[in-house]
């Protein structure tokens, strides 16, 4: 296991997601294909997004194991390869079937990715892992979308098939045995019961759906207003999003990322004010798009990483992950509807901006209670910072595994192992045991040496192999 399996899953996710972002999910290549064929992209693009929503929402009810998730990966990639082949032929009703099916399967693929996110990544590394996936997929999407303006559509589709073929080949190497999650789920606050995550997940979904109304308005109103700048929008559109995620990923662990959520809300508000007051020139587009997409990057990483830790609290990670991300797509669809109404009424500019500003103020009001709700179950998440005055009175969770059998460990080393199995960071362990982080690292080095393991993953395997009979 370890980094190689983690990176393998990230690469498979990124390659496939880049195809999704360029074709079924409001993809610029799909729009270019339909424009080239003299067809309106509206109905097909909308149907694909709705199908993606259903795929996200329903996946967790059908995919219950990592083995099933891998089968879904291979099936989704294979289907989308065939869908791309179909796009090489003249437009027909088969196009609609292919794209809608791809939207449904791609939603399931994203939800099922939670099985790999949970099993090959420790809890304290999930933010960086999802950041890598979002950055790589969107960066590749930018390259593909830009290439569509310089290459023939036939060559672009062939390039997409190469990407899907590579993703399929790598997906064959993905593991099917779930080891890390066996410890992570049992250690989670609430014991992995549905009740422990239902209310925070519902609150988070409300917030996600609300704030992503702005994304729907962006697709339906803001982007079309700058359609005459296609030479710029085709490559710059998602660039601020990628840059924002890169910045958030590389912030020091001590940084209070929670404050950036308020900064992002302000950025969205300024973007709408700029859209209302500025013209439709290049500088105006750069200001509006940079503010809006930069904020989207900050918030996407926020809820992807929060959901990435919530998956430890429920027996089926795909259900939690899928429902949470479905709220994202639902918000986009709501934004599209609002944008359509504004366009129909002839006030798409001012009307959409006013709706966007209302969403900003409501989101600002919801954010503090959401923060406190999530903090009850995810005390150590990077975005959920706690002030120094707040001290938890609850005792640390106890591992159900018998560490007393490892007689070579000292009492302090056993305490460190107990917290390592809970997925805690070295900084958190140091704080709980009132020792320095360097001392924790020394203890971990000694533990690995005594137990003859090389990393946390091998330590988990060793503990699983020696657990008490009652835990079998």
C-alpha positions in Angstrom: 0.0 0.0 0.0 1.3 3.5 0.7 2.1 6.4 -1.6 2.2 4.3 -4.8 -1.3 3.1 -4.4 -2.5 6.5 -3.4 -0.9 8.2 -6.4 -2.2 5.5 -8.7 -5.8 6.1 -7.5 -5.3 9.9 -7.9 -4.0 9.5 -11.4 -6.9 7.2 -12.5 -9.3 9.7 -10.9 -7.7 12.7 -12.6 -7.5 11.1 -16.1 -11.1 10.1 -16.0 -12.3 13.3 -14.4 -10.6 15.4 -17.1 -12.7 13.6 -19.7 -15.8 14.2 -17.6 -15.0 17.9 -17.3 -14.5 18.3 -21.1 -17.5 16.3 -22.3 -20.6 15.5 -20.1 -20.2 18.0 -17.2 -20.7 21.3 -19.0 -17.6 20.4 -21.1 -16.3 22.9 -23.6 -15.4 20.1 -26.0 -19.0 18.9 -26.0 -20.2 22.5 -26.6 -17.7 22.8 -29.4 -18.8 19.5 -31.0 -22.4 20.5 -30.9 -21.7 24.0 -32.3 -19.6 22.5 -35.1 -22.6 20.2 -35.9 -25.0 23.1 -35.8 -26.8 21.8 -32.7 -27.9 23.6 -29.6 -25.9 22.3 -26.5 -28.6 23.2 -24.0 -30.7 20.0 -23.7 -27.9 17.5 -24.0 -25.6 19.3 -21.6 -28.5 19.7 -19.1 -29.5 16.1 -19.3 -25.9 15.0 -18.7 -25.6 17.1 -15.6 -28.9 15.8 -14.2 -27.7 12.2 -14.9 -24.4 13.0 -13.1 -26.5 14.1 -10.1 -28.4 10.8 -10.1 -25.1 8.9 -10.4 -23.7 10.6 -7.3 -26.8 10.2 -5.3 -27.5 6.5 -6.1 -24.0 5.0 -6.2 -23.8 4.3 -2.5 -26.9 2.2 -2.6 -25.5 -0.2 -5.1 -21.7 -0.1 -4.6 -20.9 -1.4 -1.1 -17.3 -2.8 -1.4 -14.0 -1.7 -2.8 -14.1 -4.6 -5.2 -17.4 -3.4 -6.6 -16.0 0.2 -6.8 -13.2 -1.1 -9.0 -15.6 -2.9 -11.3 -17.6 0.4 -11.6 -14.4 2.2 -12.4 -13.6 -0.1 -15.2 -17.1 -0.2 -16.5 -17.5 3.6 -16.5 -14.2 4.2 -18.2 -15.0 1.5 -20.9 -18.4 3.0 -21.5 -17.1 6.5 -21.9 -14.4 5.2 -24.3 -17.3 3.8 -26.5 -19.2 7.1 -26.1 -16.2 9.0 -27.4 -16.1 6.7 -30.4 -19.7 7.4 -31.1 -19.0 11.1 -31.1 -16.7 10.5 -34.1 -19.8 9.8 -36.2 -22.5 12.3 -37.4 -24.9 13.5 -34.7 -27.9 11.3 -34.0 -30.1 10.3 -31.1 -27.3 7.9 -30.1 -25.3 10.9 -29.0 -27.9 11.8 -26.4 -27.9 8.2 -25.1 -24.1 8.1 -25.0 -23.7 11.4 -23.2 -26.5 10.9 -20.6 -25.1 7.4 -19.8 -21.7 8.9 -19.4 -23.1 11.5 -17.0 -24.7 8.8 -14.9 -21.7 6.5 -14.7 -19.3 9.4 -14.1 -21.4 10.4 -11.0 -21.1 6.9 -9.7 -17.4 6.8 -10.4 -16.8 10.0 -8.4 -18.8 8.7 -5.4 -17.1 5.3 -5.5 -13.7 7.0 -5.4 -14.4 7.4 -1.7 -13.5 3.7 -1.2 -9.9 4.4 -2.4 -9.7 7.8 -0.7 -10.4 6.1 2.6 -8.3 3.0 2.1 -5.1 4.3 0.7 -4.9 7.7 2.4 -4.5 8.4 6.1 -7.0 10.9 7.5 -4.5 13.7 7.9 -3.4 13.5 4.2 -6.9 13.5 2.7 -6.9 17.3 2.0 -3.7 17.1 0.0 -4.9 14.0 -1.8 -8.2 15.5 -3.0 -6.3 18.7 -3.8 -4.0 16.7 -6.1 -6.9 15.1 -7.8 -8.8 18.4 -8.4 -5.6 20.2 -9.6 -4.5 17.4 -12.0 -8.0 16.8 -13.5 -8.7 20.5 -14.0 -5.2 21.3 -15.4 -5.6 18.5 -17.9 -9.1 19.8 -18.7 -7.6 23.2 -19.5 -5.0 21.6 -21.9 -7.7 19.6 -23.6 -10.1 22.4 -24.0 -7.4 24.7 -25.3 -6.2 22.1 -27.8 -9.7 22.0 -29.3 -9.1 25.5 -30.6 -6.0 24.4 -32.5 -6.5 20.8 -33.5 -9.3 19.1 -35.5 -12.1 17.7 -33.4 -11.2 14.3 -34.7 -7.7 14.5 -33.2 -9.1 15.9 -29.9 -11.5 13.0 -29.6 -8.6 10.6 -30.3 -6.6 12.2 -27.6 -9.5 11.8 -25.2 -9.6 8.1 -26.1 -5.9 7.8 -25.3 -6.5 9.3 -21.9 -9.4 6.9 -21.2 -7.3 4.0 -22.4 -4.5 5.0 -20.0 -7.0 5.4 -17.2 -8.4 1.9 -17.8 -5.0 0.3 -17.9 -4.0 1.9 -14.6 -7.4 1.1 -13.0 -6.7 -2.6 -13.6 -3.8 -2.2 -11.1 -5.9 -0.7 -8.4 -6.1 -2.9 -5.2 -9.3 -4.6 -4.2 -8.6 -5.3 -0.5 -9.6 -2.6 2.0 -7.2 -2.5 4.9 -6.8 1.0 6.3 -10.5 1.7 6.4 -11.1 -1.3 8.7 -9.2 0.6 11.5 -10.3 4.1 10.5 -14.0 3.3 10.6 -13.8 1.5 13.9 -11.9 4.5 15.4 -14.2 7.2 14.2 -16.3 9.2 16.7 -19.7 7.7 16.8 -18.5 4.3 15.8 -19.3 4.7 12.2 -23.0 4.9 12.9 -25.4 6.7 10.6 -26.7 9.0 13.4 -23.3 10.5 14.0 -22.9 11.9 10.5 -26.5 12.5 9.3 -27.1 16.0 10.8 -23.6 17.4 10.0 -23.9 16.0 6.5 -27.4 17.5 5.9 -26.1 20.9 7.2 -23.1 20.7 4.9 -25.2 19.7 1.9 -27.5 22.7 2.5 -24.5 25.0 2.5 -22.9 23.4 -0.6 -26.2 23.6 -2.6 -26.7 27.2 -1.5 -23.3 28.5 -2.4 -22.9 26.6 -5.6 -26.0 28.4 -7.0 -23.3 30.9 -7.9 -21.5 28.3 -10.0 -24.8 27.7 -11.9 -25.2 31.5 -12.5 -21.6 31.6 -13.7 -22.2 28.9 -16.3 -25.6 30.3 -17.4 -25.0 34.1 -17.2 -21.5 35.2 -16.5 -19.6 33.0 -19.0 -21.9 33.7 -22.0 -21.5 37.4 -21.3 -17.8 37.0 -22.3 -18.3 34.6 -25.2 -16.7 37.1 -27.5 -13.4 36.6 -25.6 -13.2 32.9 -26.4 -9.5 33.1 -27.2 -9.0 34.0 -23.5 -11.8 32.2 -21.7 -11.0 28.8 -23.2 -7.7 28.6 -21.2 -8.0 31.1 -18.4 -11.5 30.1 -17.2 -10.4 27.4 -14.7 -6.8 28.7 -14.1 -7.7 30.7 -11.0 -9.5 27.6 -9.6 -6.4 25.5 -10.0 -4.1 28.2 -8.5 -6.4 28.7 -5.5 -6.4 24.9 -4.7 -2.6 24.8 -5.1 -2.2 27.7 -2.7 -4.5 26.1 -0.1 -2.8 22.7 -0.5 0.6 24.1 0.3 -0.3 26.3 3.2 1.5 25.3 6.4 -0.5 23.1 8.7 -0.5 25.8 11.4 -2.4 28.2 9.0 -6.0 28.8 10.0 -7.7 27.9 6.8 -11.1 28.6 8.3 -10.6 32.3 7.7 -10.1 31.7 4.0 -13.8 30.6 3.8 -14.8 34.1 4.7 -12.3 35.6 2.2 -13.8 33.4 -0.5 -17.4 34.6 0.3 -16.1 38.2 0.0 -14.5 37.3 -3.4 -17.8 35.9 -4.7 -19.6 39.1 -3.6 -17.0 41.3 -5.3 -17.2 39.2 -8.5 -20.9 39.9 -8.8 -20.5 43.5 -8.0 -17.8 43.7 -10.7 -20.1 41.9 -13.2 -22.8 44.5 -12.5 -20.6 47.6 -12.7 -17.8 46.7 -15.2 -18.0 46.4 -19.0 -17.3 43.2 -21.0 -13.7 43.9 -21.8 -10.7 41.7 -21.1 -9.7 43.5 -17.8 -13.3 43.1 -16.6 -13.3 39.4 -17.4 -10.0 38.9 -15.7 -11.2 40.5 -12.5 -14.6 38.8 -12.4 -13.4 35.3 -13.3 -10.3 35.4 -11.1 -12.5 36.3 -8.0 -15.3 33.9 -8.8 -13.1 30.8 -9.8 -10.6 31.5 -7.0 -13.4 31.4 -4.5 -14.8 28.2 -6.1 -11.4 26.5 -5.7 -11.2 27.4 -2.0 -14.7 26.1 -1.4 -14.4 23.0 -3.5 -11.3 21.9 -1.6 -13.2 22.7 1.7 -16.1 20.3 1.1 -14.2 17.7 -0.8 -11.7 17.4 2.1 -14.5 17.6 4.8 -16.4 14.8 3.0 -13.1 13.0 2.6 -12.9 12.8 6.4 -16.6 12.2 7.0 -16.3 8.9 5.0 -14.7 7.4 8.1 -17.9 7.9 10.0 -20.2 5.7 8.0 -19.8 2.1 6.8 -20.3 3.0 3.1 -18.1 5.9 2.1 -19.6 6.2 -1.3 -22.9 7.1 0.1 -21.6 10.0 2.2 -19.2 11.2 -0.5 -21.8 10.9 -3.3 -24.6 12.6 -1.4 -22.3 15.5 -0.4 -21.1 16.1 -3.9 -24.6 15.7 -5.3 -25.5 18.8 -3.3 -22.8 20.6 -5.4 -24.4 19.5 -8.7 -27.9 20.4 -7.3 -26.7 23.9 -6.5 -25.4 24.3 -10.1 -28.7 23.2 -11.5 -30.6 25.6 -9.3 -28.2 28.4 -10.5 -29.0 27.4 -14.1 -32.7 27.7 -13.5 -32.4 31.1 -11.8 -30.2 32.2 -14.7 -32.8 31.0 -17.2 -35.5 32.9 -15.4 -33.3 36.1 -15.4 -32.6 35.7 -19.1 -36.3 35.2 -19.9 -37.2 38.3 -17.9 -34.5 40.3 -19.8 -32.6 41.1 -16.6 -29.9 38.5 -16.7 -27.1 40.9 -15.6 -28.6 42.8 -12.7 -31.0 40.1 -11.7 -28.4 37.3 -11.5 -26.0 39.6 -9.6 -28.7 40.4 -7.0 -29.4 36.7 -6.5 -25.7 36.0 -6.2 -25.3 38.7 -3.5 -28.3 37.3 -1.6 -26.7 33.9 -1.7 -23.5 35.4 -0.4 -25.2 37.0 2.6 -27.1 33.9 3.5 -24.0 31.7 3.2 -22.2 34.1 5.4 -24.9 33.7 8.1 -24.8 29.9 7.8 -21.0 29.4 7.9 -20.4 29.9 11.7 -23.1 27.4 12.8 -21.9 25.0 10.1 -18.4 25.4 11.4 -19.5 24.4 15.0 -21.6 21.5 13.7 -18.7 20.0 11.7 -16.3 20.6 14.6 -18.2 18.2 16.8 -17.2 15.3 14.5 -14.0 16.5 12.8 -12.0 18.2 15.5 -8.7 18.2 13.6 -9.7 19.1 10.1 -7.5 21.8 8.5 -10.5 24.1 7.7 -12.1 23.7 11.2 -9.7 25.6 13.4 -10.3 26.0 17.1 -9.3 28.9 19.2 -6.9 28.3 22.0 -9.6 29.0 24.6 -11.7 26.0 23.4 -10.5 22.8 25.1 -12.4 19.5 24.6 -13.4 17.8 27.8 -14.1 14.5 26.1 -11.6 11.7 26.5 -9.6 10.5 23.6 -11.2 7.6 21.7 -9.9 4.2 22.7 -8.8 1.7 20.2 -10.6 -1.7 20.3 -7.4 -3.5 19.7 -5.2 -5.1 22.3 -1.9 -3.2 22.4 -0.9 -4.9 25.6 0.4 -7.9 23.6 3.2 -5.7 22.2 5.2 -5.9 25.4 8.3 -4.3 23.7 6.5 -1.0 23.7 6.7 1.5 26.6 3.5 3.0 28.0 4.2 6.3 26.2 4.8 4.4 22.9 1.5 2.5 23.3 -0.2 5.9 23.7 1.3 7.1 20.5 0.3 3.9 18.7 -3.2 4.3 20.0 -3.5 7.7 18.4 -1.7 6.7 15.2 -4.5 4.1 14.7 -7.1 6.9 15.0 -5.5 8.7 12.0 -4.3 11.6 14.1 -1.4 13.9 12.9 1.9 14.2 14.8 0.9 17.7 15.8 -2.4 16.5 17.3 -0.7 13.6 19.1 1.9 16.1 20.5 -0.8 18.4 21.8 -2.8 15.6 23.4 0.2 14.0 25.1 1.7 17.4 26.0 5.0 16.7 24.3 6.9 18.2 21.3 6.3 17.1 17.7 9.9 16.1 17.5 9.4 13.8 20.5 6.4 12.2 18.8 8.6 11.6 15.7 11.2 9.9 17.8 8.6 7.7 19.5 7.2 6.7 16.1 10.7 5.9 14.8 11.3 3.7 17.8 7.9 2.0 17.5 8.5 1.2 13.8 11.9 -0.3 14.7 10.6 -2.4 17.6 7.6 -3.7 15.7 9.7 -4.1 12.4 7.3 -2.0 10.3 8.2 0.8 7.9 5.1 3.1 8.0 1.7 3.6 9.4 0.1 1.3 6.9 2.2 -1.6 7.9 1.5 -0.8 11.6 -2.2 -1.0 10.9 -1.8 -4.3 9.1 0.2 -5.7 12.0 -2.5 -4.6 14.5 -5.2 -6.1 12.4 -3.5 -9.4 12.2 -3.2 -9.5 16.0 -6.5 -8.1 17.1 -8.5 -9.8 19.9 -10.8 -12.7 18.9 -13.9 -10.6 19.9 -13.0 -8.1 17.2 -12.8 -10.6 14.4 
